[in-house]
């Protein structure tokens, strides 16, 4: 399929169309048409979700490759002071 070839080519859609002699407008028209057909053919289904325990609630901060996981009830002023001190390093 042409769209799969385009994705596998590593080229931008514009470059791919130019190499194949296809108008971009036509390419995007057929891409949109295919996506619409695929969306209409798929039957929606429900996916069961597992409830998350409140004990797992954490504040997750990533900064310059460092990761900090804190309970959500942590003092926000202390966290801000910690982040300011890290930033000045």
Steps between C-alpha positions, in 0.01 A plus 500: 500500500630843406441653844698223671780546247504871581521436875776240455700720261628739766414788267260781574166464328594786270829336397330163451231652280758688293704185443191305396349778288188515719334826592503564875139605486405163351713311753335674795153454347549122483663491842198680651260273311681187625504624860127578482422153363712336769336703776153408373582129476627468857244401760542692823568284802521558871829440671481415869704729723635417840451765768817658630552498872529839669818371665664503156443872445839663463646823374745404227760761397766455232770761460832479314497122504418480870175352622322586823194311628319651796168432672231743386461644850858628508564863596507681164717782638766246599486347152535845342802576720656166407448568129650849531809358669538234229459762229788705638744205474 
